């Protein structure tokens, strides 16, 4: 409870037989504040302490100027933390390590404990090893446990060792779908200091698509695992009061248009408008006609348009969704009463004040896909063929390259669809598009159509409820008939766990350098993400994923080209098998009820027999296994003292990588499969791990030795220190000729000689998922500063959280315009100002030519902008990172 209560906002609210302490928003003038800022305002009223959160902070929100550039820092305390297993395992590893570090500094290890509810859903580990068969699900789960048993044991230890930490076991669902269908409260009810409080649900998550919960009126966004750990330990999230973009929705979507088409259109619009670091909020009378599942789909894509959050308010649609997903009536009553009492209920007659305005008439949306490498690159479906043909030359020298596949009766060609996958929480949480896909399958099977034999087809729903409503609608058999058998409940293809293609197909692709494609109902299609064999990736709605599996190629016009011959001998076109909106709605009405959700989520934390029979370590402090290649104690706190050393200027630094625009965290963070000849592969081989058991980088995130070796190792990374080379390579300037080397090997040589490192980058550096290892790996490679044209929000903040300095080139300048080629030796001065409690706006950079530079290269000097944006971030940087700051605070 607020210790100060300057505005007299504390009051009681009776709902049913219970009384709740609330902090009234009408104690201040908040009527026309955007919904999302009202949530922040309540948060400050409730947590005001006179020191970190003061009346001035509250007044800054009340008097928010929509047009002003954000410059007021506030401390937001999220109600809970949600994690997936790839990012969650290192969080638990770090918490376990912090327990030991606290003990070494003379504190009580049990002080390290989540102070906010923390929930982890194991959804990222299942890989599609087996597809297109009736036993695919069972066999994939078997593989999953075999590969990940050690990690799962560790998470089970965490569930018993830490209070307020729950784990949803494998084979249950995808974190964001489980969040909206079960974990999200919309309004929290929790005992605080001996009394029952009600307050808005809010969360931070270790996955950027945490924003899916925005569709349920819950303010939440993705943060790095580093920030999530701090939030779990009671540290507020430091943030600037953002600009809020009002997005007005009008009209109704036309026949044949899906929620996926709407979200791809919104993604394109908002990315073009520019919303990085801003909140987006949907408003207007049209909002009431947007189904909750569509709201969640739009919220899910927030990272793809670059915003921090993409909010919908609470209204009758929200309550209906809570009912159908089996929430208790007491909870639904609390949500309704609290939202109406606090002015958080959607009232179309009140137009909030916004910083910027956009509008979309839903009737103008047309069927669309996006690709071949970015979610914002929307393509109108009717132009998909010509769009593919226009971009193909950048992937292949010839339009057609028919290639016989060994032992098969078909040939592969450029544009052939190698993977068609219904996957990802983005769309599998939306019954309208999932049932539309099932109906397309039913009609295709009735016409006698089949998926092309070179397509790896898969269905990976985000929760077991999807399987239940497919069964009730009688659609499972039709999906199975086209090869869309259930392969698992997890992110699967969307995060690169598409599994191997058949050896013959993979060989044909690689021997002939074919530009084959993947089509998935996901939210990410970055280069190299989906499969190492696939160059071009397209996002599409679930029914279109099936259509592309039938077509078998991206070089296809659905308006003109036939999908095949029907049983009656006539050609079948997409329009012949596309269901009407009425058919889809009728199927939804007949197939979905709240009992399904109640049944499937009744024992959600219990798990199956495999989970229950895992041997689980005991004790408050984890016993590390020195032989483990999955879970190892990281070095972050080695030699740490109770007070931090002074920060130092950087001298004698060399460039580890010079990178271009739109380098994503997928390029930086280890992800996907581990190659045998890579530094990580060599490490595993040296530790007695056979290639078949390498597993993925994501599954080995609890082992820093593997992860450092995989940082900047993406097969599509283009380091401009080298000409025409892709992958995790650089020039090693510790050698006389600056020879080509693995990035990890070069880093080891630099660190052995105490040479600091810098990264040079372009625009939107670090866009994409909130991958904490993109920052952790950067730091452990010995990088002290990253200098770019611009950063995306999460990665910039994570770099500071790991003690790495984010800098920007002067406005309008780039590495190239300044004449930097990466061969220079760097000196960065002015950082030491931070020791005086001052965050400098700029630091001075001097890049001197080295023995590896071209003769006559001049000295280059410029002032780089310091992107430490808040006093809290300055504290983290001074301490060497956020975890060190938290540890010292707890011990002090």
C-alpha positions in Angstrom: 0.0 0.0 0.0 1.1 3.6 -0.6 3.0 4.8 2.4 2.3 8.4 1.5 -1.1 8.8 -0.2 -0.6 12.5 -1.0 -3.8 12.6 -3.0 -6.1 10.8 -0.5 -6.8 8.1 -3.0 -6.9 5.1 -0.7 -10.5 3.8 -0.3 -12.5 0.6 0.0 -14.5 -1.1 -2.7 -17.1 -3.8 -1.9 -17.7 -6.5 -4.5 -20.1 -9.3 -3.4 -19.1 -10.3 0.1 -15.5 -9.0 -0.1 -14.0 -5.6 0.6 -10.9 -4.5 -1.3 -8.5 -1.6 -0.7 -8.3 0.4 -3.9 -6.6 3.7 -5.0 -9.1 5.9 -6.7 -8.2 7.5 -10.0 -10.9 10.1 -9.5 -8.8 11.5 -6.6 -7.0 13.3 -9.4 -8.2 14.6 -12.8 -7.6 11.6 -15.1 -10.8 11.5 -17.1 -9.2 12.1 -20.6 -5.9 10.3 -20.0 -5.4 7.4 -22.3 -6.4 4.1 -20.8 -2.8 2.8 -20.6 -1.6 5.9 -18.7 -4.5 5.5 -16.3 -3.0 2.1 -15.4 0.4 3.7 -14.8 -1.3 6.4 -12.8 -3.0 3.9 -10.5 0.3 2.1 -10.1 2.0 5.3 -8.9 -0.9 6.3 -6.5 -0.6 2.8 -5.0 3.2 2.7 -4.7 3.9 6.3 -3.7 6.6 6.3 -1.1 7.9 9.9 -1.1 11.4 8.8 -2.4 11.4 6.8 -5.6 7.7 7.6 -6.3 6.6 11.1 -5.3 3.7 13.4 -5.8 5.7 15.1 -8.5 5.7 11.8 -10.5 1.9 11.5 -10.1 1.4 15.1 -11.1 3.5 14.6 -14.2 1.1 11.8 -15.3 -2.0 13.8 -14.4 -0.7 16.8 -16.4 0.7 14.7 -19.2 1.4 16.8 -22.4 0.6 14.5 -25.3 2.9 16.5 -27.6 5.9 16.8 -25.4 9.0 14.6 -25.9 9.2 12.0 -23.1 11.5 13.2 -20.4 9.9 12.3 -17.1 11.1 9.1 -15.6 8.7 7.0 -13.5 9.0 3.7 -11.7 6.4 1.2 -12.8 5.8 -1.9 -10.5 4.3 -4.7 -12.6 1.8 -6.9 -10.9 3.4 -10.1 -12.1 6.1 -11.6 -14.3 5.6 -14.2 -17.0 8.3 -16.2 -18.7 8.8 -18.9 -21.4 11.4 -21.6 -20.8 14.1 -20.4 -23.2 14.3 -17.1 -21.4 13.0 -18.4 -18.1 15.8 -21.0 -17.5 18.6 -18.4 -17.5 16.4 -16.3 -15.1 16.2 -19.2 -12.7 19.9 -19.9 -13.2 20.6 -16.2 -12.3 18.3 -16.3 -9.3 20.1 -19.5 -8.1 23.5 -17.9 -8.6 22.3 -14.7 -6.8 21.4 -16.9 -3.8 25.0 -18.0 -3.6 26.3 -14.5 -4.2 24.2 -13.1 -1.4 25.5 -15.7 1.0 29.1 -14.9 0.0 28.4 -11.2 0.7 27.1 -12.1 4.2 23.4 -12.0 3.4 20.5 -14.6 3.7 20.1 -16.6 0.4 16.4 -16.8 0.9 16.2 -13.0 0.4 16.4 -13.9 -3.3 12.8 -14.9 -3.9 10.1 -13.6 -6.3 8.2 -10.8 -4.6 5.6 -10.6 -7.4 3.9 -13.7 -8.8 6.1 -15.3 -11.4 4.8 -17.9 -13.9 6.8 -19.8 -16.5 5.3 -21.8 -19.4 7.5 -24.4 -21.1 6.6 -23.8 -24.7 9.8 -23.1 -26.7 11.5 -26.5 -26.4 9.3 -28.8 -28.6 10.8 -29.3 -32.0 9.0 -30.8 -35.0 11.3 -33.8 -35.5 8.2 -35.8 -36.7 5.4 -34.4 -38.8 2.6 -35.5 -41.0 1.9 -38.7 -39.0 -0.6 -39.8 -36.4 2.1 -40.4 -33.8 3.9 -37.1 -34.4 2.8 -35.5 -31.1 3.8 -38.5 -28.9 7.2 -38.9 -30.6 8.0 -35.2 -30.5 7.2 -35.0 -26.7 9.4 -38.1 -26.2 12.3 -36.4 -28.0 11.6 -33.2 -26.0 12.0 -34.9 -22.6 15.0 -36.8 -23.8 16.8 -33.6 -24.8 15.6 -31.4 -22.1 15.3 -33.6 -19.0 18.1 -31.8 -17.2 16.6 -28.3 -17.8 13.2 -29.6 -16.7 14.6 -31.0 -13.5 16.2 -27.6 -12.8 12.9 -25.8 -13.4 11.1 -28.3 -11.1 13.7 -27.5 -8.4 13.0 -23.8 -8.9 9.3 -24.4 -8.5 9.9 -26.0 -5.1 12.8 -23.7 -4.0 11.2 -20.3 -4.7 8.0 -18.9 -3.3 5.4 -17.5 -5.7 7.0 -19.2 -8.7 4.9 -21.6 -10.8 5.7 -23.7 -13.9 3.3 -24.8 -16.6 4.9 -28.1 -17.8 5.6 -29.1 -21.4 2.9 -30.1 -23.8 0.3 -27.7 -22.4 0.4 -24.6 -24.6 2.2 -21.4 -25.7 2.9 -18.8 -23.0 0.9 -15.9 -24.4 -2.1 -18.1 -25.2 -2.0 -19.7 -21.7 -1.7 -16.1 -20.4 -4.9 -14.8 -22.1 -6.8 -18.0 -21.6 -5.9 -18.7 -18.0 -3.2 -16.8 -16.2 -4.3 -13.2 -16.8 -6.5 -11.7 -14.1 -7.4 -8.4 -15.8 -7.9 -7.1 -12.2 -5.6 -8.5 -9.5 -6.8 -9.3 -6.0 -3.9 -9.9 -3.6 -3.2 -9.6 0.1 -0.7 -6.8 0.7 0.4 -5.9 4.3 -2.5 -7.9 5.8 -5.3 -6.4 3.7 -7.0 -7.4 0.4 -6.1 -5.0 -2.4 -7.6 -4.8 -5.9 -5.6 -3.2 -8.7 -5.2 -3.5 -12.5 -3.4 -6.6 -13.7 -0.1 -5.7 -15.4 2.9 -7.8 -16.3 6.3 -7.8 -17.9 7.3 -10.9 -19.7 10.6 -12.5 -21.0 9.2 -12.7 -24.5 8.4 -9.7 -26.6 4.9 -11.0 -27.6 3.8 -10.6 -24.0 1.8 -7.7 -25.5 -0.8 -10.2 -26.5 -2.3 -9.7 -23.1 -3.0 -6.0 -24.1 -6.0 -7.3 -25.9 -7.5 -8.3 -22.5 -7.0 -4.7 -21.1 -3.8 -5.8 -19.3 -0.8 -3.5 -19.6 2.2 -5.6 -20.3 5.2 -5.8 -22.5 8.3 -7.8 -23.2 11.5 -7.1 -21.3 14.8 -8.9 -21.3 15.3 -11.7 -18.8 17.6 -9.3 -16.9 14.8 -6.8 -16.3 12.3 -9.6 -15.5 14.6 -10.9 -12.8 14.8 -7.5 -11.3 11.0 -7.1 -11.4 10.6 -10.5 -9.7 12.9 -9.2 -7.0 10.7 -6.2 -6.4 12.6 -3.7 -8.5 10.3 -1.3 -10.4 10.7 -0.9 -14.1 12.3 2.4 -14.8 10.6 4.1 -17.8 9.9 7.5 -19.4 6.2 8.5 -19.6 5.6 7.6 -23.2 3.8 9.2 -26.1 0.5 7.4 -26.8 -0.7 6.9 -30.4 -4.5 6.8 -30.6 -5.6 4.2 -33.3 -9.2 4.5 -34.3 -10.9 1.5 -35.7 -14.1 1.9 -37.8 -16.2 -0.3 -40.0 -16.4 -4.1 -40.3 -14.0 -6.6 -42.0 -15.3 -7.9 -45.4 -16.1 -11.4 -46.4 -13.0 -13.5 -46.9 -10.8 -11.3 -44.8 -9.3 -12.7 -41.6 -7.9 -11.3 -38.3 -4.4 -12.1 -39.7 -5.0 -9.8 -42.7 -6.1 -7.0 -40.3 -3.1 -7.4 -38.1 -0.6 -7.4 -41.1 -2.3 -4.2 -42.3 -2.0 -2.6 -38.9 1.6 -3.7 -38.6 2.5 -2.2 -41.9 0.7 1.1 -41.0 2.3 1.5 -37.6 5.8 0.5 -38.7 5.5 3.1 -41.4 4.2 5.7 -39.0 7.0 5.1 -36.4 5.9 4.0 -32.9 9.1 2.7 -31.4 9.1 3.4 -27.6 5.4 4.6 -27.8 2.2 3.0 -26.5 -0.5 2.4 -29.1 -4.1 2.5 -27.9 -7.2 1.4 -29.9 -10.3 3.6 -29.3 -13.6 4.7 -30.8 -17.0 3.0 -31.2 -15.5 0.5 -33.7 -13.5 -1.1 -30.9 -16.7 -2.7 -29.5 -17.1 -4.8 -32.7 -13.5 -6.2 -32.5 -13.7 -9.7 -31.0 -11.3 -10.4 -28.1 -9.3 -13.0 -30.0 -8.7 -10.3 -32.8 -7.6 -7.8 -30.1 -5.2 -10.3 -28.7 -3.8 -11.0 -32.2 -3.3 -7.3 -32.8 -1.7 -6.9 -29.3 0.6 -9.8 -30.0 2.1 -8.1 -33.0 3.1 -4.9 -31.1 6.9 -5.8 -31.3 6.5 -6.1 -35.0 5.3 -2.5 -35.3 7.8 -1.5 -32.7 5.5 -0.1 -30.0 6.0 -0.9 -26.3 2.3 -1.9 -25.9 -0.8 -2.0 -28.1 -3.8 -1.6 -25.7 -7.5 -2.3 -25.8 -9.7 -1.1 -23.0 -12.0 -3.3 -20.8 -15.6 -3.6 -21.9 -18.4 -6.2 -22.4 -16.3 -8.1 -24.9 -13.6 -8.6 -22.3 -16.1 -9.9 -19.8 -17.6 -12.3 -22.4 -14.1 -13.7 -23.1 -13.4 -14.1 -19.3 -16.7 -16.1 -19.2 -16.1 -18.3 -22.2 -12.6 -19.1 -20.9 -14.0 -20.4 -17.6 -13.0 -17.6 -15.2 -14.8 -17.6 -11.9 -17.9 -15.4 -11.6 -16.3 -13.7 -8.5 -13.4 -12.6 -10.7 -15.6 -11.4 -13.5 -17.7 -9.4 -11.1 -14.5 -7.8 -9.7 -13.3 -6.9 -13.1 -16.6 -5.2 -14.1 -17.1 -3.4 -10.8 -13.5 -2.2 -10.5 -13.2 -1.1 -14.1 -16.4 0.9 -14.0 -15.5 2.4 -10.6 -12.1 3.5 -11.8 -13.0 4.9 -15.2 -11.2 2.0 -16.9 -14.4 0.8 -18.6 -14.5 1.7 -22.3 -16.7 4.7 -22.9 -16.8 5.6 -26.6 -18.3 9.0 -25.8 -15.0 10.1 -24.0 -12.2 10.7 -26.5 -8.9 10.5 -24.7 -6.1 12.9 -25.6 -3.4 11.3 -27.7 0.0 12.3 -29.0 -0.7 11.2 -32.5 -3.7 9.8 -34.4 -4.2 7.0 -36.9 -7.4 5.5 -38.3 -8.3 2.3 -40.2 -11.6 1.4 -41.8 -11.7 -2.3 -41.3 -13.8 -2.6 -44.5 -10.7 -1.6 -46.5 -8.6 -4.5 -45.4 -7.9 -7.2 -48.0 -6.4 -10.7 -47.8 -2.6 -10.4 -47.2 0.6 -12.1 -46.4 4.0 -10.7 -45.3 7.5 -11.5 -46.3 10.0 -12.7 -47.4 11.9 -11.5 -44.3 10.1 -8.9 -42.2 6.6 -8.9 -40.6 5.9 -5.3 -41.8 6.5 -6.1 -45.4 2.8 -6.7 -46.3 1.8 -8.1 -49.7 -1.7 -8.1 -51.0 -2.5 -11.7 -51.7 -3.6 -11.0 -55.3 -0.1 -9.6 -55.9 1.8 -12.4 -54.0 3.0 -14.1 -57.2 4.4 -10.9 -58.8 5.9 -9.8 -55.5 7.7 -13.2 -55.1 9.1 -12.9 -58.7 10.3 -9.4 -58.0 12.3 -10.3 -55.0 13.6 -13.7 -56.2 16.6 -12.2 -58.1 18.1 -11.2 -54.7 18.0 -14.8 -53.6 18.7 -16.7 -56.9 20.1 -15.8 -60.3 17.3 -17.6 -62.2 13.5 -17.6 -61.8 13.2 -21.4 -62.3 15.7 -24.0 -61.4 13.9 -27.4 -61.5 16.0 -29.9 -59.4 15.3 -33.7 -59.2 15.1 -35.0 -55.7 16.9 -38.3 -55.1 14.5 -41.2 -54.8 11.4 -39.0 -55.2 9.0 -38.6 -58.1 9.1 -34.8 -57.9 11.5 -32.0 -58.6 12.1 -29.0 -56.4 12.3 -25.4 -57.7 12.8 -21.9 -56.5 9.8 -20.7 -54.6 8.6 -24.2 -53.6 7.0 -24.3 -50.2 9.2 -26.5 -48.1 7.4 -25.8 -44.8 3.7 -25.0 -44.2 3.0 -24.6 -40.5 0.0 -23.6 -38.5 1.9 -22.4 -35.4 2.5 -19.5 -33.0 0.2 -18.0 -30.3 -0.5 -15.1 -32.7 -3.1 -17.0 -34.6 -3.6 -20.3 -32.8 -5.4 -18.4 -30.0 -7.9 -17.1 -32.5 -10.8 -19.6 -33.1 -12.0 -17.7 -36.2 -8.8 -18.3 -38.2 -8.2 -21.7 -36.7 -11.7 -23.0 -37.5 -11.5 -21.3 -40.9 -8.3 -23.4 -41.5 -10.1 -26.5 -40.5 -13.0 -25.8 -42.8 -10.6 -25.1 -45.7 -9.1 -28.5 -45.0 -12.6 -30.2 -44.9 -13.5 -28.7 -48.3 -10.1 -29.5 -49.8 -10.4 -33.1 -48.7 -14.0 -33.4 -50.0 -12.7 -32.1 -53.4 -9.9 -34.7 -53.4 -7.0 -32.3 -53.0 -3.7 -33.1 -51.3 -0.8 -31.2 -50.0 2.2 -31.3 -52.4 4.6 -34.1 -51.4 7.6 -31.7 -50.8 5.8 -29.7 -48.2 6.5 -30.4 -44.5 3.1 -29.7 -43.0 2.5 -29.3 -39.2 -0.1 -28.1 -36.7 1.2 -26.7 -33.4 -1.6 -25.1 -31.4 -1.1 -22.8 -28.5 -3.3 -24.7 -26.1 -5.1 -28.0 -25.8 -8.5 -26.2 -26.1 -7.8 -25.9 -29.8 -7.5 -29.7 -30.2 -10.7 -30.1 -28.2 -12.7 -27.7 -30.4 -11.2 -29.2 -33.6 -12.4 -32.6 -32.3 -15.9 -31.3 -31.4 -16.2 -29.7 -34.9 -15.1 -33.0 -36.5 -12.2 -31.2 -38.3 -9.2 -33.1 -36.9 -9.6 -35.9 -39.5 -9.6 -33.4 -42.4 -6.5 -31.6 -41.1 -4.8 -35.0 -40.6 -5.7 -36.0 -44.1 -3.7 -33.1 -45.5 -0.8 -33.8 -43.2 -1.6 -31.1 -40.7 -1.4 -33.6 -37.8 -0.8 -32.3 -34.2 3.0 -32.1 -33.7 3.0 -30.5 -30.2 1.8 -27.6 -28.1 4.4 -24.9 -28.5 5.9 -22.1 -30.6 7.6 -24.7 -32.9 8.2 -23.3 -36.4 7.7 -19.7 -35.4 10.9 -19.7 -33.2 12.9 -21.9 -35.6 12.0 -25.3 -34.2 10.6 -26.4 -37.5 12.8 -29.5 -37.3 14.8 -31.0 -40.1 13.6 -31.4 -43.6 14.0 -34.8 -45.1 17.7 -35.6 -46.0 16.9 -35.8 -49.7 15.0 -32.5 -49.8 17.7 -30.8 -47.7 20.4 -32.1 -50.0 18.6 -31.0 -53.2 18.1 -27.5 -51.7 21.7 -27.1 -50.6 23.5 -28.7 -53.5 21.6 -26.5 -55.9 21.3 -23.4 -53.8 17.5 -23.3 -54.2 15.5 -20.4 -52.8 12.7 -22.4 -51.2 10.0 -20.9 -49.0 8.2 -21.4 -45.7 4.7 -20.2 -45.0 3.6 -20.0 -41.3 0.9 -18.4 -39.2 3.5 -16.8 -37.0 4.7 -13.4 -36.1 8.3 -13.5 -37.1 9.9 -14.4 -40.4 13.4 -13.0 -40.1 16.2 -14.4 -42.3 17.6 -17.7 -41.1 15.0 -18.0 -38.4 12.6 -20.7 -39.7 15.0 -23.2 -41.1 18.6 -23.2 -42.2 17.5 -24.7 -45.5 14.9 -22.0 -46.3 15.8 -18.5 -47.6 12.4 -16.9 -47.9 9.7 -16.9 -45.1 6.1 -15.7 -45.4 3.5 -15.0 -42.7 -0.1 -15.9 -43.5 -3.3 -16.8 -41.8 -3.9 -20.4 -40.9 -6.3 -21.0 -43.8 -3.8 -19.5 -46.2 -1.1 -21.8 -44.8 -3.2 -24.7 -45.9 -3.8 -23.1 -49.2 -0.1 -22.7 -49.8 0.5 -26.4 -48.8 -2.0 -27.3 -51.5 -0.4 -24.9 -54.1 3.1 -26.0 -53.1 4.8 -22.8 -54.3 4.9 -19.1 -53.7 5.0 -18.7 -57.5 1.2 -18.9 -57.5 -1.8 -16.7 -58.2 -4.8 -17.8 -56.2 -7.2 -15.8 -58.5 -6.0 -17.5 -61.7 -4.2 -20.7 -60.8 -5.9 -24.0 -59.9 -5.0 -25.8 -56.7 -5.5 -29.1 -58.5 -8.2 -31.2 -60.1 -11.2 -32.2 -58.0 -12.8 -35.6 -57.8 -15.3 -34.4 -60.5 -12.4 -33.7 -62.9 -12.8 -29.9 -62.7 -10.1 -27.5 -61.5 -10.4 -26.3 -57.9 -9.7 -22.7 -57.0 -9.2 -21.1 -53.6 -12.6 -19.5 -53.8 -14.1 -23.0 -54.1 -12.8 -24.1 -50.7 -12.8 -20.8 -48.7 -15.5 -20.8 -46.0 -18.0 -17.9 -45.6 -17.9 -15.8 -42.4 -21.3 -17.3 -41.5 -19.9 -20.9 -41.7 -17.0 -20.0 -39.5 -19.2 -18.3 -36.9 -21.7 -21.2 -36.9 -18.8 -23.6 -36.3 -17.5 -21.4 -33.4 -20.9 -21.3 -31.8 -21.3 -25.1 -32.1 -17.8 -26.1 -31.1 -16.5 -23.8 -28.2 -17.8 -23.6 -24.6 -16.4 -22.6 -21.2 -16.3 -26.3 -20.0 -13.4 -26.9 -22.5 -11.3 -24.2 -20.8 -12.2 -25.3 -17.3 -11.3 -29.0 -18.1 -8.0 -28.2 -19.9 -6.7 -25.8 -17.3 -7.9 -27.6 -14.2 -4.5 -29.2 -13.5 -2.4 -26.9 -15.5 0.6 -26.9 -13.2 0.6 -30.6 -12.5 1.9 -32.0 -15.8 1.8 -35.5 -17.2 3.4 -38.7 -15.9 6.7 -37.8 -17.5 6.8 -34.5 -15.7 5.7 -35.9 -12.4 8.4 -38.7 -12.5 11.3 -36.3 -13.1 13.8 -36.6 -10.1 13.8 -33.2 -8.5 16.8 -31.7 -6.5 15.9 -30.2 -3.1 17.3 -27.3 -1.0 17.4 -23.5 -1.0 20.7 -23.4 -2.9 21.1 -25.4 -6.1 23.8 -28.0 -6.4 25.5 -27.4 -9.7 26.7 -30.4 -11.7 30.1 -29.6 -13.0 29.6 -32.0 -15.9 26.3 -30.4 -17.0 26.2 -29.0 -20.5 22.7 -27.5 -20.0 22.8 -25.6 -16.6 26.0 -24.0 -15.4 26.8 -21.3 -12.8 27.5 -18.1 -14.8 30.4 -15.7 -14.0 28.4 -12.5 -13.5 29.1 -12.1 -9.7 32.6 -13.5 -9.5 34.8 -11.3 -7.4 32.0 -8.9 -6.8 32.5 -6.4 -3.9 29.8 -4.7 -1.7 30.5 -1.4 -3.4 31.2 -1.0 -7.2 34.5 0.1 -8.7 34.5 3.5 -10.5 33.5 3.3 -14.2 36.4 3.9 -16.6 36.8 5.5 -20.0 37.5 3.0 -22.8 41.0 3.0 -24.4 42.7 0.8 -27.0 39.4 -0.8 -28.1 39.0 -2.8 -31.4 35.9 -3.5 -33.5 34.5 -7.0 -33.1 31.8 -6.5 -35.7 30.7 -3.7 -38.1 27.0 -4.3 -38.9 24.4 -2.7 -41.1 20.7 -1.7 -40.6 18.0 -3.9 -39.0 20.3 -6.2 -37.2 17.9 -8.1 -35.0 18.4 -9.9 -31.7 18.0 -13.0 -33.9 21.2 -12.1 -35.6 22.9 -11.4 -32.2 21.5 -13.9 -29.8 22.2 -17.7 -30.2 19.1 -19.3 -31.7 18.3 -22.4 -33.7 20.4 -25.5 -34.3 24.1 -25.8 -33.3 26.4 -26.6 -36.2 29.1 -29.3 -35.5 32.0 -27.1 -36.7 30.9 -24.0 -34.9 32.6 -22.9 -31.6 29.5 -24.1 -29.7 29.6 -27.5 -31.6 33.3 -27.9 -30.8 32.6 -27.2 -27.1 29.9 -29.8 -26.9 32.0 -32.3 -28.8 34.8 -31.8 -26.4 32.4 -32.4 -23.5 31.4 -35.8 -25.0 28.1 -34.7 -26.5 27.3 -36.5 -29.9 25.9 -34.4 -32.7 22.4 -36.0 -32.4 22.2 -34.6 -28.9 23.4 -31.1 -29.5 19.8 -29.8 -29.2 19.2 -26.1 -29.9 20.8 -22.9 -28.6 17.5 -22.0 -27.0 17.4 -25.2 -25.0 21.0 -24.6 -23.7 20.4 -21.1 -22.6 21.3 -22.1 -19.0 24.9 -22.8 -20.1 26.8 -19.5 -20.7 29.7 -21.4 -22.3 27.5 -22.6 -25.2 25.7 -19.2 -25.4 28.9 -17.0 -25.6 30.1 -19.2 -28.5 26.8 -18.8 -30.3 26.5 -15.0 -29.9 26.7 -13.2 -33.3 26.8 -16.7 -34.9 23.6 -16.4 -37.0 24.2 -17.9 -40.5 22.8 -14.7 -42.2 24.9 -12.2 -40.2 26.9 -9.9 -42.5 29.9 -8.5 -40.7 31.2 -5.7 -42.9 34.8 -6.3 -41.7 34.7 -9.1 -44.2 33.7 -9.1 -47.9 30.9 -11.4 -49.0 31.0 -13.6 -45.9 27.9 -14.6 -44.0 27.8 -16.1 -40.5 29.6 -15.6 -37.2 33.0 -14.5 -38.5 35.2 -11.4 -38.0 38.7 -10.2 -38.5 41.0 -11.0 -35.6 43.2 -7.9 -35.2 45.4 -9.7 -32.7 47.0 -11.4 -35.7 49.4 -9.5 -38.0 47.1 -9.7 -41.0 43.8 -9.4 -39.2 42.9 -12.9 -40.4 39.3 -14.2 -40.7 38.2 -16.0 -37.5 35.1 -17.1 -35.6 33.8 -14.1 -33.5 34.1 -16.2 -30.3 37.8 -17.1 -31.1 38.7 -13.5 -31.9 37.0 -12.4 -28.6 39.0 -14.9 -26.6 42.2 -13.6 -28.1 41.3 -10.0 -27.4 40.2 -10.8 -23.8 43.5 -12.7 -23.1 45.3 -9.4 -24.0 42.8 -7.2 -22.0 41.7 -5.4 -25.2 38.2 -3.9 -24.9 35.8 -4.3 -27.8 33.2 -2.2 -29.6 30.4 -3.0 -32.1 29.4 -0.6 -34.8 25.8 -0.8 -36.1 23.2 0.9 -38.3 19.5 1.7 -37.8 17.1 -0.2 -35.6 19.9 -2.2 -33.9 18.5 -5.0 -31.7 15.0 -5.1 -33.2 13.0 -8.3 -32.7 12.5 -10.5 -29.7 13.5 -9.5 -26.2 16.4 -11.9 -26.1 18.5 -11.3 -22.9 21.3 -13.4 -24.4 21.8 -10.8 -27.1 23.0 -8.5 -24.3 24.5 -11.2 -22.1 26.5 -12.7 -24.9 27.7 -9.2 -26.1 28.9 -8.5 -22.6 30.6 -11.9 -22.1 32.4 -11.5 -25.4 34.2 -8.5 -23.9 32.2 -5.7 -25.7 32.2 -2.5 -23.7 30.3 -0.2 -26.0 27.9 -0.5 -29.0 27.7 2.5 -31.4 24.8 2.6 -33.7 22.5 4.9 -35.6 19.5 3.9 -33.5 18.4 1.2 -31.1 15.2 -0.7 -30.5 13.9 -0.3 -26.9 14.4 -3.6 -25.2 17.9 -4.4 -26.5 19.3 -0.9 -25.6 18.0 -1.3 -22.0 19.3 -4.9 -21.8 22.8 -3.7 -22.9 22.8 -1.3 -19.9 21.5 -4.1 -17.7 24.7 -6.1 -18.6 27.1 -3.2 -18.2 27.5 -2.4 -21.9 27.4 1.3 -23.0 24.9 2.1 -25.8 26.0 5.0 -27.9 24.6 6.6 -31.1 26.4 8.4 -33.9 25.7 12.1 -34.2 22.4 12.9 -35.8 22.5 12.3 -39.6 25.9 10.5 -39.4 26.7 6.8 -39.9 29.8 4.7 -39.6 30.3 5.0 -43.3 29.6 8.7 -43.5 32.2 9.3 -40.8 34.7 7.1 -42.7 34.9 4.3 -40.1 35.7 0.9 -41.7 36.2 -1.1 -38.4 40.0 -1.4 -38.6 40.5 1.5 -36.3 41.6 1.6 -32.6 38.9 3.4 -30.5 39.2 5.6 -27.5 35.9 6.8 -25.7 36.3 9.5 -23.1 33.8 11.3 -20.9 32.2 8.1 -19.4 33.9 8.8 -16.1 31.5 11.7 -15.6 29.1 9.0 -14.3 31.2 8.6 -11.2 30.2 12.2 -10.2 26.5 11.2 -10.4 26.2 13.0 -13.8 25.0 11.2 -17.0 26.8 12.9 -19.9 24.7 13.7 -22.9 27.6 12.8 -25.2 31.1 11.2 -25.0 34.1 11.9 -27.2 35.1 9.1 -29.6 38.5 9.1 -31.3 39.1 6.4 -33.9 42.8 6.1 -34.8 44.2 4.2 -37.7 45.9 0.9 -36.8 48.5 -1.3 -38.4 45.5 -3.0 -40.1 44.1 0.2 -41.6 44.8 1.4 -45.1 47.8 3.7 -45.5 47.0 7.4 -45.1 43.7 6.7 -43.2 43.0 9.8 -41.0 42.1 10.0 -37.3 38.3 10.3 -37.0 36.7 12.1 -34.1 33.1 12.6 -33.1 30.8 13.1 -30.1 28.5 10.0 -29.6 25.1 10.4 -27.9 24.9 8.5 -24.6 21.7 6.3 -24.6 21.5 6.0 -20.8 18.0 7.5 -20.7 17.1 7.5 -17.0 18.8 7.9 -13.6 17.9 4.3 -12.8 19.8 3.1 -15.9 22.8 5.2 -14.8 22.7 3.3 -11.4 22.7 0.0 -13.2 25.6 1.0 -15.5 27.7 2.2 -12.5 27.1 -1.1 -10.8 28.2 -3.1 -13.8 24.6 -4.3 -14.5 21.1 -4.5 -13.1 21.6 -7.8 -11.2 24.7 -6.4 -9.4 22.7 -3.3 -8.5 19.8 -5.5 -7.0 22.2 -7.7 -5.1 24.0 -4.8 -3.5 20.7 -3.2 -2.6 19.5 -6.4 -0.9 22.7 -6.9 1.0 22.8 -3.3 2.0 
